[in-house]
Structure formats: structure tokens, C-alpha cells
Amino acid sequence: MIRELKEVFERVGMPWPGTVPRKAKTGYRVDRRHYQEVLTSSQRDRIAKACAKEIALMGYTF
């Protein structure tokens, strides 16, 4: 995976830092509740509609 990530950096013209942080998002999301506890059904539907291609492509369920 590191080799492929390095290639992505090169393709987009960004300098490759040489490593990937082990816990890149630690502490980023303070509210750890599941999305179903946070989003209203209307918000969920808007996200599902806006991201329909990505959800289908990755085989996600939302």
C-alpha cells in the first residue's frame, strides 16, 4: 500500500513524506456516537442521495 500511496502523491504533484501516521485521525472526531444517533432521517437521506455513486461503488449500506 505504501508504494501505491507514494505513486498517488507523485501523480498529483505532492511531496511524499515517506511515512503514513499510525493514528492519523486520533482525536479528530470528539463525538464518537454512531451516525444514526446524530443525523436526522432527512439529513441521512440527503447524504445518501449526494453520495449514491460512492455508496454503490464501495458496496456500503447507509
Buried (B, 14 or more C-beta within 10 A) or exposed (E): EEEEEEEEBEEEEEEEEEEEEEEEEEEEEEEEEEEEEEBEEEEBEEBEEEBEEEBEEEEEEE
